Amino acid sequence: MERRELLKNAAAIGVALPSVLIAGKASAAANGPVLAVISHPVKDYAAWRAVYDSVEPLRQKFSVTGAEVFHDPKDPNAIVVIHRFASIESMQAFLGDPDLKATMAKAGVLAPPTAVVAIAV
């Protein structure tokens, strides 16, 4: 997986990647566990959470092996999501899925997310 491909797919769904941290080689050879930390503001946490929970099948489709949701203690509408993937390829496919962008809009995401991606070493 080349960094250029990762940035292209992230841009396709509006994810800003100001700092992509890849610990190890970002290639098919570096096929270990992947962590994606994604943050974005939402209009209403409860409404966003209902949509997020309803798309568990989408996360399963792309082999999300773990998912956690956090919010800023001072602003419950500032969300941080941690997704774990079995491989960089499954994370890439998830970010490139057109249903993800539509789901984010439906959930009330107010701005392009930022993400940090790391591969286990």
Beta strands, then each sheet from edge to edge (+ up, - down):
strand 1: 34-41
strand 2: 64-72
strand 3: 75-85
strand 4: 114-119
sheet 1: 2+ 3- 1+ 4-
end
